[in-house]
């Protein structure tokens, strides 16, 4: 029985060994195939990696070359900057030296100007003192002149009041200056520019009209009124005028060439100065002779307004 079990156990072991042996061989084959495949994949991966590394190496070299170029450019710029810094430093030193020289000149000029300003200020003070002295003197002169002017104005005012009083007195004395006269005898043919003498005095307040000359003389200055009437007969044409001194101020015209007789009347208001004269004259040669003036109807009147 024991032998049988032993044989059975051995048989089982043999069968089990055979079974596992077959499986091991298959597994070894499979592992070998897997290894081969893995090696192929590994080589492919290595090839890709080498290609990638080669590409990266080229890129690295390209970047390196660019970095070298940029480094060279930077070095060039740095060199130029260093040269510029050196130049700027030299220029700055020169500018600083020039600035110091200019500041020295400015200080010297300011010092000189300060002296001139002080001199000018002293001169202005002296002038101001002189002006003040002159102004004080002028004020004194103005005060004196004011006093003299006020004195002169007072004297002038007194003279004016005296003159005004004299004028008022004279006006009072000559109040009612007037005259009126007529022709006493007819003038058959008066010559040009001759004065008509109205010889019959009707009134003569102030005695300013001269019946012998036919002339009125203003006793005082003022405004006067004058009027005249001239009568002529058949055949005469008369042009008469009133003269103030030697200036013609009024005209008269009477026409009787074809009628029995005719008159002309005119009036005027004039300003006269004292001693101005007024008269009626035959105005030149104008008209038609005989230059006849009829008596009584021909009159000459005037008075102070």
C-alpha positions as CSV (number, residue, x, y, z in Angstrom):
1,X,0.0,0.0,0.0
2,X,2.8,2.3,0.9
3,X,4.6,1.4,-2.3
4,X,1.5,2.1,-4.3
5,X,1.2,5.5,-2.7
6,X,4.9,6.1,-3.3
7,X,4.5,5.2,-6.9
8,X,1.4,7.2,-7.2
9,X,3.2,10.2,-5.7
10,X,6.1,9.8,-7.9
11,X,3.9,9.5,-11.0
12,X,2.2,12.6,-9.9
13,X,5.4,14.4,-9.5
14,X,6.6,13.2,-12.9
15,X,3.4,14.4,-14.5
16,X,3.6,17.7,-12.6
17,X,7.3,18.1,-13.6
18,X,6.5,17.5,-17.2
19,X,3.6,20.0,-17.1
20,X,5.6,22.7,-15.5
21,X,8.6,22.0,-17.7
22,X,6.6,22.6,-20.8
23,X,5.2,25.8,-19.4
24,X,8.7,27.1,-18.4
25,X,10.0,26.6,-21.9
26,X,7.1,28.4,-23.4
27,X,7.5,31.2,-20.9
28,X,11.2,31.4,-21.7
29,X,10.4,31.7,-25.4
30,X,7.8,34.3,-24.7
31,X,10.3,36.2,-22.5
32,X,12.9,36.0,-25.2
33,X,10.5,37.3,-27.8
34,X,9.4,40.1,-25.4
35,X,13.0,41.0,-24.9
36,X,13.7,41.1,-28.6
37,X,10.7,43.3,-29.1
38,X,11.7,45.5,-26.2
39,X,15.2,45.8,-27.6
40,X,13.9,46.8,-31.0
41,X,11.6,49.4,-29.3
42,X,14.5,50.5,-27.2
43,X,16.7,51.0,-30.2
44,X,13.9,52.9,-32.0
45,X,13.4,55.0,-28.9
46,X,17.2,55.5,-28.7
47,X,17.2,56.5,-32.3
48,X,14.5,59.1,-31.7
49,X,16.3,60.2,-28.6
50,X,19.5,60.6,-30.5
51,X,17.7,62.5,-33.3
52,X,16.1,64.7,-30.7
53,X,19.4,65.2,-28.9
54,X,21.0,66.1,-32.3
55,X,18.2,68.6,-33.0
56,X,18.5,70.0,-29.5
57,X,22.3,70.2,-29.9
58,X,21.9,72.1,-33.2
59,X,19.4,74.4,-31.5
60,X,21.7,74.8,-28.6
61,X,24.6,75.6,-31.0
62,X,22.4,78.0,-32.8
63,X,21.4,79.7,-29.6
64,X,25.0,79.6,-28.4
65,X,26.1,81.4,-31.6
66,X,23.3,83.9,-31.2
67,X,24.3,84.4,-27.6
68,X,27.9,84.9,-28.7
69,X,26.8,87.4,-31.3
70,X,24.7,89.2,-28.8
71,X,27.5,89.1,-26.3
72,X,29.8,90.6,-28.9
73,X,27.2,93.3,-29.6
74,X,26.8,94.0,-25.9
75,X,30.5,94.1,-25.5
76,X,30.7,96.5,-28.4
77,X,27.9,98.7,-26.9
78,X,29.6,98.5,-23.5
79,X,32.9,99.5,-25.1
80,X,31.2,102.4,-26.9
81,X,29.4,103.3,-23.6
82,X,32.6,103.3,-21.8
83,X,34.2,105.5,-24.4
84,X,31.1,107.8,-24.2
85,X,31.3,107.8,-20.5
86,X,35.0,108.8,-20.7
87,X,34.1,111.5,-23.3
88,X,31.2,112.7,-21.2
89,X,33.4,112.7,-18.1
90,X,36.0,114.8,-20.0
91,X,33.3,117.1,-21.3
92,X,31.7,117.4,-17.9
93,X,35.1,118.3,-16.4
94,X,35.6,120.9,-19.2
95,X,32.0,122.3,-18.6
96,X,32.6,122.4,-14.9
97,X,35.8,124.3,-15.4
98,X,34.1,126.6,-17.8
99,X,31.2,127.0,-15.3
100,X,33.6,127.9,-12.6
101,X,35.3,130.4,-14.8
102,X,31.9,131.9,-15.8
103,X,30.8,132.0,-12.1
104,X,34.1,133.8,-11.3
105,X,33.4,136.3,-14.0
106,X,29.8,136.7,-12.8
107,X,30.9,137.3,-9.2
108,X,33.4,139.9,-10.5
109,X,30.7,141.5,-12.6
110,X,28.3,141.5,-9.7
111,X,30.9,143.0,-7.5
112,X,31.5,145.7,-10.1
113,X,27.7,146.2,-10.5
114,X,27.3,146.4,-6.8
115,X,29.8,149.2,-6.7
116,X,28.1,151.0,-9.6
117,X,24.7,150.5,-7.9
118,X,26.0,151.9,-4.7
119,X,27.5,154.9,-6.6
120,X,24.2,155.3,-8.5
121,X,22.3,155.1,-5.2
122,X,24.5,157.7,-3.6
123,X,24.0,159.9,-6.7
124,X,20.3,159.4,-6.6
125,X,20.3,160.3,-2.9
126,X,22.2,163.5,-3.6
127,X,19.8,164.3,-6.5
128,X,16.8,163.6,-4.3
129,X,18.3,165.9,-1.6
130,X,18.9,168.6,-4.3
131,X,15.3,168.1,-5.6
132,X,13.9,168.3,-2.1
133,X,15.8,171.5,-1.6
134,X,14.6,172.8,-5.0
135,X,11.1,171.7,-4.2
136,X,11.2,173.5,-0.8
137,X,12.5,176.6,-2.6
138,X,9.7,176.2,-5.3
139,X,7.1,175.9,-2.5
140,X,8.4,179.1,-1.0
141,X,8.3,180.7,-4.4
142,X,4.7,179.4,-5.0
143,X,3.7,180.7,-1.6
144,X,5.1,184.1,-2.4
145,X,3.6,184.0,-5.9
146,X,0.2,183.0,-4.4
147,X,0.4,185.9,-2.0
148,X,1.3,188.2,-4.8
149,X,-1.4,186.8,-7.1
150,X,-4.0,187.1,-4.4
151,X,-2.9,190.7,-3.9
152,X,-3.0,191.3,-7.6
153,X,-6.4,189.7,-7.9
154,X,-7.7,191.8,-5.0
155,X,-6.3,194.9,-6.7
156,X,-7.8,193.8,-10.1
157,X,-11.1,193.1,-8.4
158,X,-11.1,196.5,-6.8
159,X,-10.3,198.1,-10.2
160,X,-13.0,196.0,-11.8
161,X,-15.5,197.1,-9.2
162,X,-14.5,200.7,-9.6
163,X,-14.8,200.4,-13.3
164,X,-18.1,198.7,-13.0
165,X,-19.3,201.4,-10.7
166,X,-18.0,204.0,-13.2
167,X,-19.9,202.3,-16.0
168,X,-23.0,202.1,-13.9
169,X,-22.6,205.7,-13.0
170,X,-22.0,206.6,-16.7
171,X,-25.0,204.5,-17.8
172,X,-27.1,206.3,-15.2
173,X,-25.9,209.6,-16.4
174,X,-26.6,208.6,-20.0
175,X,-29.8,206.9,-19.3
176,X,-32.3,207.6,-22.2
177,X,-29.7,208.2,-25.0
178,X,-31.8,208.9,-28.1
179,X,-32.2,211.3,-30.9
180,X,-34.6,212.0,-33.8
181,X,-34.1,214.6,-36.6
182,X,-35.6,215.5,-40.0
183,X,-34.4,217.3,-43.1
184,X,-35.3,221.0,-42.9
185,X,-34.4,221.9,-46.4
186,X,-34.8,219.6,-49.5
187,X,-31.5,218.4,-51.1
188,X,-31.9,218.8,-54.9
189,X,-28.9,216.7,-55.9
190,X,-26.7,215.1,-53.3
191,X,-23.2,214.0,-54.4
192,X,-22.1,210.4,-54.0
193,X,-20.9,209.4,-50.5
194,X,-22.0,212.7,-49.0
195,X,-23.6,212.7,-45.5
196,X,-27.2,213.6,-45.2
197,X,-27.5,216.3,-42.6
198,X,-30.8,216.1,-40.8
199,X,-30.7,219.6,-39.4
200,X,-34.0,219.9,-37.6
201,X,-33.6,218.1,-34.3
202,X,-36.8,216.8,-32.8
203,X,-35.2,215.3,-29.7
204,X,-31.6,214.7,-28.6
205,X,-31.4,213.1,-25.1
206,X,-27.7,212.9,-24.2
207,X,-26.7,215.4,-27.0
208,X,-25.0,212.7,-29.0
209,X,-26.4,213.7,-32.4
210,X,-24.7,216.6,-34.2
211,X,-27.2,218.6,-36.3
212,X,-24.4,220.4,-38.0
213,X,-22.6,217.3,-39.3
214,X,-25.5,214.7,-39.4
215,X,-23.3,212.3,-37.3
216,X,-24.3,210.4,-34.2
217,X,-21.4,209.6,-31.8
218,X,-22.0,206.8,-29.2
219,X,-21.3,208.2,-25.7
220,X,-21.0,204.7,-24.2
221,X,-20.7,201.2,-25.6
222,X,-23.9,199.3,-26.0
223,X,-26.6,198.1,-28.4
224,X,-28.3,200.7,-30.4
225,X,-31.3,200.9,-32.7
226,X,-31.4,203.1,-35.9
227,X,-34.1,203.7,-38.5
228,X,-34.4,206.2,-41.4
229,X,-36.9,207.2,-44.0
230,X,-36.0,208.9,-47.3
231,X,-38.5,210.5,-49.7
232,X,-37.6,211.3,-53.3
233,X,-39.7,212.8,-56.2
234,X,-40.3,212.1,-59.8
235,X,-37.3,211.2,-61.9
236,X,-35.0,210.2,-59.0
237,X,-33.7,206.8,-58.1
238,X,-31.8,206.8,-54.8
239,X,-29.6,204.2,-53.1
240,X,-28.7,205.2,-49.6
241,X,-26.6,203.4,-46.9
242,X,-26.0,203.7,-43.1
243,X,-22.3,203.7,-42.1
244,X,-20.9,202.8,-38.7
245,X,-17.5,204.5,-38.7
246,X,-16.5,203.7,-42.3
247,X,-18.3,200.3,-42.6
248,X,-21.6,200.1,-44.5
249,X,-24.2,198.3,-42.2
250,X,-27.6,199.1,-43.9
251,X,-28.9,199.9,-47.3
252,X,-32.0,201.8,-48.6
253,X,-33.4,202.0,-52.1
254,X,-36.2,204.3,-53.3
255,X,-37.5,204.4,-56.9
256,X,-39.5,207.3,-58.4
257,X,-38.4,207.4,-62.0
258,X,-41.9,207.1,-63.4
259,X,-44.0,208.1,-60.4
260,X,-44.7,211.3,-58.5
261,X,-42.7,210.3,-55.4
262,X,-41.7,207.4,-53.3
263,X,-40.2,206.5,-49.9
264,X,-37.7,204.0,-48.5
265,X,-37.5,203.0,-44.9
266,X,-35.0,200.6,-43.2
267,X,-33.9,199.8,-39.6
268,X,-31.0,198.1,-37.9
269,X,-29.7,197.1,-34.5
270,X,-25.9,197.3,-34.0
271,X,-23.4,197.1,-31.2
272,X,-21.3,200.2,-30.8
273,X,-18.2,201.0,-28.9
274,X,-17.8,204.3,-27.2
275,X,-17.1,207.1,-29.7
276,X,-18.2,205.0,-32.7
277,X,-20.0,207.2,-35.3
278,X,-23.2,206.5,-37.3
279,X,-24.4,208.5,-40.4
280,X,-26.6,208.2,-43.5
281,X,-24.9,208.8,-46.8
282,X,-25.6,208.7,-50.5
283,X,-24.4,205.2,-51.5
284,X,-22.0,205.9,-54.4
285,X,-23.2,206.8,-57.9
286,X,-25.9,204.1,-58.0
287,X,-29.3,205.4,-59.0
288,X,-30.6,208.1,-61.4
289,X,-29.9,211.8,-61.0
290,X,-31.0,214.1,-59.7
291,X,-30.4,212.5,-56.3
292,X,-33.2,214.4,-54.7
293,X,-34.1,214.1,-51.0
294,X,-37.3,215.8,-49.9
295,X,-37.5,217.8,-46.6
296,X,-39.8,217.0,-43.7
297,X,-40.6,213.5,-45.0
298,X,-37.0,212.4,-44.6
299,X,-36.0,211.5,-41.0
300,X,-33.2,209.8,-39.0
301,X,-33.7,208.3,-35.6
302,X,-31.7,206.3,-33.1
303,X,-31.5,205.2,-29.4
304,X,-29.7,203.0,-26.9
305,X,-31.5,199.8,-26.1
